[in-house]
Amino acid sequence: MAQPTLSKALKLLENQVGTPLLERHAHGITLTPIGERLAEHAGVVMAQVRDAADEIAQLRAGQGGHVTIGAGPSWVRRKLPEAVSRITEQRPDVRIEVQTGFDDSLLAGLTTGTLDFVVAERPLEDESAHLEFHLLTADDLVCVARPMHPLAGRKAVPAEEALALAWALPPDDTLARRKLHGRVMSLGLTPPRAMVVSTSLTFLLTHAAQTDTLIYTTRSQLLSPEGSRLTEIDVPELVTNRQAGLIYRAPGLLTPAARAVADALIAECAADPFN
């Protein structure tokens, strides 16, 4: 688009919304806070347009398609591999891509349209605009450590005592870390200082199995190969609930291929609603 045409379009847009969207200064042009918010809405709209084009193409072809899924750490171990395997056997023409990560990065990819849907922990209410959630599993976030840990085997360990020990945790912006901090703050205590921080749940589980370090994860992780060497530490004051499931862009429209994978995952979780 030519620069004069672009300037005219931007001016028309500013007139329509009734407020400046750009700030011009000596170093260039930046978006105003309202401009940034409008750009987020535009990203959602563009993602929906791409969804529509993909779905129409798949419907015209009758089958096939490409699905890109964002998955939280626990889902790449259980449930999702089984669901994907089921679909690849039933529909070998469907191409499936799985991207892993923690909450913020996955939801960002969903909003911008790089992911068809996400399977992860339920986002907080103030972060779920333009998103829809389908509950699949529920579990508790608990303190976990190796069986030789000083707190192992004790009943009803006081939160203050556990918080004073060594911890290994995911980054601050993950939901598990934020839930732990929120729970601790509600008790009037100071959140633990993580000696080790990692975006890899596998690393955290393996590290905890080798040192006297506490981590904060779901009970179902004790069923994983890495978690099988760990045990729950009974700290009732720090237990919080975790709901997880499918997260879509509102209004929850999926391409036929993406819907097939989502339905397979729903079926997997119906038999065992813990992950």
C-alpha distance (Angstrom), angle and dihedral (degrees) to the residues before:
residue distance angle dihedral
M1 . . .
A2 3.79 . .
Q3 3.80 116.2 .
P4 3.85 96.0 -116.0
T5 3.81 90.3 50.4
L6 3.80 91.0 48.6
S7 3.81 92.3 49.0
K8 3.80 90.5 50.2
A9 3.83 91.8 49.5
L10 3.80 92.0 49.2
K11 3.81 91.3 48.4
L12 3.81 90.2 50.9
L13 3.81 90.4 49.5
E14 3.82 91.4 50.6
N15 3.81 89.6 50.6
Q16 3.80 90.6 50.7
V17 3.81 94.9 52.0
G18 3.79 92.6 38.0
T19 3.78 98.0 -129.8
P20 3.82 139.8 75.4
L21 3.80 114.0 -88.6
L22 3.80 98.2 -174.7
E23 3.77 134.0 52.3
R24 3.81 115.3 -150.5
H25 3.79 117.8 -156.5
A26 3.78 140.8 151.9
H27 3.78 93.8 -79.6
G28 3.81 96.8 48.8
I29 3.79 136.8 -87.7
T30 3.80 129.6 -39.8
L31 3.79 133.5 178.4
T32 3.78 120.4 -101.0
P33 3.83 116.3 -127.4
I34 3.82 88.6 -97.3
G35 3.80 89.6 47.4
E36 3.80 90.4 53.3
R37 3.79 91.1 51.1
L38 3.81 92.1 48.4
A39 3.81 89.2 50.1
E40 3.82 89.0 55.3
H41 3.81 90.3 52.8
A42 3.80 89.4 47.7
G43 3.80 90.2 53.4
V44 3.80 90.0 54.8
V45 3.81 91.1 49.2
M46 3.80 92.2 49.4
A47 3.81 90.6 49.0
Q48 3.80 89.9 53.0
V49 3.80 90.7 49.5
R50 3.81 90.1 52.7
D51 3.81 89.7 47.6
A52 3.79 90.2 53.5
A53 3.80 92.6 49.0
D54 3.82 91.8 48.4
E55 3.80 92.6 48.3
I56 3.80 93.3 48.6
A57 3.82 90.4 49.5
Q58 3.81 91.2 50.5
L59 3.79 93.0 46.6
R60 3.80 91.2 50.1
A61 3.80 91.1 49.7
G62 3.78 91.5 45.9
Q63 3.80 94.9 -135.4
G64 3.79 143.9 7.9
G65 3.76 124.4 67.5
H66 3.78 140.7 150.1
V67 3.81 124.6 -93.6
T68 3.81 125.3 -167.1
I69 3.81 114.5 -165.7
G70 3.78 128.8 -170.4
A71 3.80 111.8 -148.7
G72 3.78 133.8 -170.9
P73 3.84 118.2 -131.3
S74 3.80 97.2 -94.8
W75 3.81 93.7 50.6
V76 3.79 95.6 59.3
R77 3.84 87.8 61.9
R78 3.80 101.3 43.7
K79 3.81 137.2 22.0
L80 3.81 99.9 0.6
P81 3.84 96.4 65.2
E82 3.81 89.6 50.6
A83 3.81 92.5 48.1
V84 3.81 93.1 47.7
S85 3.81 91.1 47.4
R86 3.79 90.2 52.8
I87 3.81 92.1 52.3
T88 3.80 95.5 45.4
E89 3.80 89.0 53.9
Q90 3.80 93.5 47.3
R91 3.80 96.9 39.1
P92 3.81 112.0 22.9
D93 3.82 89.2 172.6
V94 3.81 91.8 68.6
R95 3.82 116.2 93.4
I96 3.81 114.4 -149.5
E97 3.80 126.8 -165.4
V98 3.82 121.4 -171.7
Q99 3.80 121.0 -161.4
T100 3.80 119.5 -171.0
G101 3.78 131.2 -153.0
F102 3.77 145.4 111.0
D103 3.79 128.5 -68.0
D104 3.80 105.2 -81.5
S105 3.80 96.9 47.5
L106 3.80 92.7 45.7
L107 3.80 94.4 49.6
A108 3.80 90.2 47.3
G109 3.80 89.9 54.9
L110 3.78 90.4 48.0
T111 3.80 92.4 51.5
T112 3.80 94.3 48.8
G113 3.78 92.5 47.1
T114 3.80 99.8 -113.9
L115 3.83 89.1 117.4
D116 3.81 126.2 51.5
F117 3.79 92.9 -153.0
V118 3.78 140.2 -19.5
V119 3.78 129.5 -132.6
A120 3.78 108.1 -156.9
E121 3.77 145.2 102.1
R122 3.79 117.0 -37.2
P123 3.82 108.6 -91.1
L124 3.77 120.4 -121.9
E125 3.81 115.7 -95.3
D126 3.80 94.5 -109.2
E127 3.81 89.9 53.9
S128 3.80 99.4 46.4
A129 3.81 101.5 78.4
H130 3.83 110.1 137.4
L131 3.82 89.5 12.4
E132 3.80 134.2 107.4
F133 3.80 125.5 -157.2
H134 3.81 130.6 -150.3
L135 3.82 112.5 -167.3
L136 3.80 114.7 -130.5
T137 3.80 107.6 157.6
A138 3.79 141.4 11.2
D139 3.78 128.1 -159.9
D140 3.80 140.8 148.6
L141 3.78 127.4 -101.2
V142 3.80 107.2 -132.1
C143 3.79 141.3 168.2
V144 3.80 112.9 -90.7
A145 3.81 133.2 -172.8
R146 3.79 141.8 149.6
P147 3.83 118.7 -70.7
M148 3.83 90.9 -109.0
H149 3.81 92.9 57.9
P150 3.84 113.4 123.0
L151 3.82 91.0 -117.3
A152 3.81 96.0 47.5
G153 3.80 114.1 117.7
R154 3.79 95.2 16.0
K155 3.81 121.3 122.6
A156 3.80 124.5 -127.6
V157 3.78 98.2 -5.8
P158 3.85 110.0 -160.9
A159 3.80 112.1 -108.8
E160 3.79 92.2 -129.8
E161 3.81 91.0 58.3
A162 3.81 93.3 49.4
L163 3.80 93.3 46.1
A164 3.80 91.3 56.1
L165 3.82 92.0 62.2
A166 3.81 131.7 80.0
W167 3.82 117.2 -69.2
A168 3.81 136.8 -170.9
L169 3.80 113.5 -160.2
P170 3.80 144.6 166.2
P171 3.83 118.6 -103.0
D172 3.81 121.7 -64.9
D173 3.81 94.0 -105.0
T174 3.82 95.4 60.1
L175 3.79 118.8 102.8
A176 3.81 94.1 -124.6
R177 3.80 91.5 54.6
R178 3.79 92.3 44.9
K179 3.81 91.9 48.7
L180 3.78 90.7 51.1
H181 3.80 91.3 49.2
G182 3.80 91.7 47.0
R183 3.78 92.0 50.1
V184 3.80 92.0 48.3
M185 3.80 92.8 47.7
S186 3.82 90.4 50.4
L187 3.81 87.3 57.9
G188 3.79 90.6 53.1
L189 3.81 91.4 -113.6
T190 3.80 134.6 124.8
P191 3.83 117.4 -101.5
P192 3.80 115.2 -112.7
R193 3.79 119.7 -94.0
A194 3.78 107.7 -123.9
M195 3.80 113.1 -132.2
V196 3.82 88.5 -169.0
V197 3.83 126.8 31.3
S198 3.80 123.0 -172.4
T199 3.78 138.9 163.6
S200 3.83 87.9 -147.0
L201 3.78 115.8 88.0
T202 3.80 89.2 -168.2
F203 3.80 89.3 58.4
L204 3.82 92.9 48.4
L205 3.81 92.1 50.1
T206 3.79 92.7 46.9
H207 3.80 92.3 46.1
A208 3.81 91.7 50.8
A209 3.81 90.3 52.1
Q210 3.82 90.0 58.9
T211 3.82 102.6 40.9
D212 3.80 140.4 36.4
T213 3.79 91.0 -98.1
L214 3.79 129.0 135.4
I215 3.79 121.2 -138.1
Y216 3.81 131.3 -175.0
T217 3.79 116.7 -130.9
T218 3.79 143.4 124.3
R219 3.80 123.5 -68.0
S220 3.79 89.6 -121.4
Q221 3.82 89.5 66.0
L222 3.80 87.2 72.0
L223 3.81 85.6 71.0
S224 3.81 93.0 59.2
P225 3.83 121.2 93.9
E226 3.82 91.5 -109.0
G227 3.80 93.6 42.7
S228 3.80 95.3 47.6
R229 3.81 89.0 82.6
L230 3.81 91.6 57.3
T231 3.78 136.3 73.6
E232 3.79 135.8 -152.7
I233 3.80 116.3 -99.2
D234 3.80 110.0 -142.7
V235 3.82 105.0 -123.9
P236 3.85 101.9 144.5
E237 3.81 94.7 -177.4
L238 3.82 91.7 62.2
V239 3.82 98.8 48.7
T240 3.82 114.0 115.4
N241 3.80 132.0 174.8
R242 3.79 122.6 -109.1
Q243 3.78 123.2 -160.7
A244 3.77 118.5 -171.5
G245 3.76 136.6 178.3
L246 3.78 147.4 113.6
I247 3.80 118.4 -24.5
Y248 3.80 118.6 -163.3
R249 3.76 137.1 176.8
A250 3.81 107.7 -100.4
P251 3.00 130.1 -72.8
G252 3.80 84.5 37.5
L253 3.79 97.4 -119.5
L254 3.80 115.4 159.0
T255 3.79 132.3 -178.7
P256 3.82 114.4 -108.4
A257 3.82 91.3 -103.5
A258 3.82 93.1 48.6
R259 3.80 90.7 46.3
A260 3.81 90.4 52.8
V261 3.82 91.3 54.8
A262 3.81 92.0 44.5
D263 3.81 91.3 50.7
A264 3.81 91.1 49.8
L265 3.80 89.7 52.0
I266 3.80 91.2 48.8
A267 3.81 89.1 53.0
E268 3.82 91.9 49.8
C269 3.80 91.9 51.9
A270 3.81 95.1 44.8
A271 3.81 89.2 69.6
D272 3.81 94.8 45.4
P273 3.83 114.7 17.8
F274 3.81 96.4 -171.1
N275 3.81 126.7 94.9
